[in-house]
Amino acid sequence: MSPEVVAHRGASTHRPEHTLAAYELALRQGADGLECDVRLTRDEHLVCVHDRTIDRTSGGTGVVGAMTLDELRRHDFGSWHGGEPAEVLTLDVLLGLAADHGKRLFVETKHPVRHGGRVERRLAEALGGHRVDVVMMSFSVFAVHRFKKLKPEVPTVLLYDRLWPTTKPHFVDYAGPGVHLLRRHPGRGEGAYVWTVDDPVDIALCRERGVRFLATNNPEETREHLADNLTPDQP
């Protein structure tokens, strides 16, 4: 089976990451799922921002966790990448978009953060207001464990960067190695969530290894490469 193509921060090569425009383009490009990072604002709203600060991806400066949602909305999160001016994207809006289009949403909680475990609790609460297929992810084993106790029915991914253990904790549904780890460990990858895969050689490797979910910045190009690698007897 071909991996499911997950739009990493949206179609983030062609649009500013974590903007509505990036996710709408990913949907038009046929992404099977959407991926985002979430952080908690000072007034406890979940927003889609990767970095600890807004310095790289907006026209402003400051620490996400030290700012209110209204303060974040004063900054432009689109023009830095050559896009149209854009407001900070809330998880609530992205959940609605995923639900409207019937797409699975992969939500990564970022750590360490000043709010600690409150991030997972707010995520669990947010999911109650939407009928959407969600997968929770984190590099923090404590965060994944914490969330699984709150929402045992929601699948989880433990992300790996430096090491890829041969076994995973019982509360983790999918291993989440970076593609560099996939290259380093021959024979592994079946059923995994692999990030972030843009190179055609790596895309082919994910298919060969039986990767379940492939996170990419280029959904359309990745789908084309996967199709090119099909043989007549493959689905």
N, C-alpha and C positions, 0 to 999 in steps of 0.2 A: 504493500500500500504506500502511496505517496504521502509525505508528511503534510499536516495541516499548516498552512501559511499564516503566521501571526504577525500583524503589523506592529513593529517595535516603535512605540511612541507615535503611532500612526505611520503614514507614508513619509517618514521623517527625512529622507534624502531630498525630497522635492518640495516639502512644506515645513514650516517651523514646527519642531517637535511639540507634542502635547497641546496642539491647538485643534479647534474644531475642524479647521480646513485640512489638517493632516489626516484626521480620522475619516472625514468625508471622502477624501481622495482615496484612502485605503479601501474603503467600501466600494468605490467605483472601480478600483483595480481588482476587485474580486478576492480580497483577503478573507480567509476563513475565520479569523479571530483578531481581536485588538488587544494591545498590551499598553499598560500605563504604570507609572510610578505615582505613589501618593504620599503626601506629607500633610501634617495637621497644622492649621494656622493657630494663632494665639487665641482666637475665639472658637476654636475647635471645628472648623470646616475642613473637609478633606479636599485638597487641590492637587492637580496633576502637574507636579514639578519634580524633576529628577534631582537637581542639586540642592545642597543645603541652603544656598543663597539664590537670589534671582539675577545675579550679576551677569551670568553668561547668556541667559535666554530672555532677557527683557531689557528695556531701556532704563531700568532703575537699579538700585542696589539695596541690599538688606537680607536678613535671615528670614526664611519663610516662617519658621515657628515663632518668630518674634513679632510678626505682622498680622493684622486682622485681614479678613477677606476684603473688606472695603478698601484697606490700604493697598492690597495687592491689585485690586481692580483699577487703581490709578495709573498703573504701568502698562506699557505696550509689550506684549509677548509675541508679536508677529513680525515686526519690521526688521529685527536683527538678522533674519534668514532671508530677507528679500521678499517677504510676504506682506499681505495687508495687515494693518494694525489689528491686534487681537487681544481680547481680555483673557486673564488667567482662566483656565478651564477647571471647573469643579468636577469632582467624581460623580456627583449627582447628575449632571448634564451628560456625562459620558455613559453612565449606566442607562440613561434614557435612550441615548442613541443606539447602544448595543441592543437593548430590548426591542426597539422599533424595527431593527434590521435582523433580528434573530441571530445575533453573533455572540460567540463566547468572548468574555472579557477576562483577561489575565491582569490581576492587580498586584503589584509589588509594593509592599510596605518597606520604607527606607529606615535603616538603623545605622548607628545610634542617633537618637533624637531626644530632645529635651522632654518630650511628652511620654517617652517610654512606651509601656504597654497600652496606653490610651489609644494609640493609633489603631491597633487591632480591634479594640472594643468599639471604636467609632465605625470602623469598616463593617463589623458584624451588624451593627445597628442600621447602617446605610443600606445594606442588602435587603433588609426587611421591607423596604418601600418599593422594590422593583422585582419584576419577574424576569430574571435574566440569568443565563448560565455563566457563573463566575468561577475562576480558579484563583486562589490566593497564593502569592509567592513571596519569598524573602531569602536573603542571604543569612539571616539570623535564625538559627534552629530554635531559639527561645520564642521568637515571634511566631513561627509556624506552629509550634506546639501550643502556644497561647491561643492562637486563632482556632485551631482544630478543636480545642475544648469548648470554645464558644459556638462554633458552627461545624459540628462533626460531619454534616452532610456535604460540605463544600470541599472539593478536591484541593490539594495543596501541592506546591512545588518547593523543594529546598534547592536553592541556587548554589552552584559551586564555581569558584574562580581559581583557587590555587591547587586544591586537591579534589579528587573525585573518589570518595570511598566506595568500596565494593558492595556495601550494604547501606540501607537507609533506615531511619527510625520508623516505627510502626505508624506514626501519625503523618507520614509523608507519602503522598500518592505517586508523585513523579520526581525522578532525579532531574536536576536542571543544570547540567554542565555548560560551560562556555565552549564554543566550537574549538578553541585551542586545546581543551582537554579531550575532546572527541578525537582530534588528530593524534594525540599523545597515547591513547589507549585503544589499540587495535581490537576489533571484535566487540566493542561495547557501543551502546547507544540505543538499543532496541527499546521502544516505548518511552524515550526520554523527551524532555523539553530542552532544546539546544538554542543558545543565543550566541552572538548576534551574527547571522549568517547572510553574507552578501556576495561572497566570491563564488563563481560558478563551480569551481573545484570542490568547495565546501558544501555547496548545495547538493552536488552529486554524491558526496560522501554521506550526507544525512539520509538521502534516499537509500543508499546501499546498506546503511547500518540499521534501517528500520526505525528511524527517529519518528516520534509521534507528532511533536509540535516543533516547528522551525520558526524562530523569531528573526525577522528581517526588516531592514529599513526600506527595502525596495520590493513591495509585494508583487507588483506587476511583473518586473523582471525575473523575480524568483519563480513565480508560477510558470513563466515561459521556459526557464531553464529546466524545471522539473518535467515539463511536458516534452522537452527535447530529449530528456534522458529515458523516456518511456520506450520499452520494447514491445512488440506486438502482443505478447501474452501477459503484459502487466496491466493492472487496473489504473 
